[in-house]
């Protein structure tokens, strides 16, 4: 069980309250697919993603990035039991989709970079520490069903 201070809860709620999901989600997933090309194997049904340009212009990638970012809303709403909140998604990603659990960490790093770039100086070290703690808990929860 992760302990959250009132300040940490406020920081996480503030980050998500001000996110432009349609901007941040696609940027984070695109960055992940370009920086970590081995993550592309899970998106073969999305059409051509052989080049950074193809990834940048792929609407299915953009849509999935938005979906992933909205998926974090579940954690925001269930901060006291993120592990339980992600049980179904963990099973889906491990047993059906066979996503390498390391990919979740890659995406979380890319999401942090995209948010930092968007917020600039407003993304303080304290805010980053809290956000990365939050993402680490989500990544751990998504990895619980892996054997």
C-alpha angles and dihedrals in degrees: 000000000000119000117222124195120220088250092053091050090050092050094050093045089049094051093051095041090060101039121118096217092191090058105034100041097056093041092052095048093044091051090050093051092048099042094040104033094179087071088068093078091082092058102055091121090059094078127244114001097151096121136036088248092054091049092048093052098041109112093196089058090049091049092049091050089056090048092050092049091049087050088067088063086077090062093045089054093044104039092144093058110019092150093061092042090059100043094106094046091048091053091047094050095043104038105028107024097029093214114178103247090222087069090070090060091048091053093046090054091050091048090053091051093049093048091046090052091049097046096038111179091002088070095082126187090255091052091048092049091052094044092049091048088053093049092046089056091049092048090050091049092050089052098051097094095053116109 
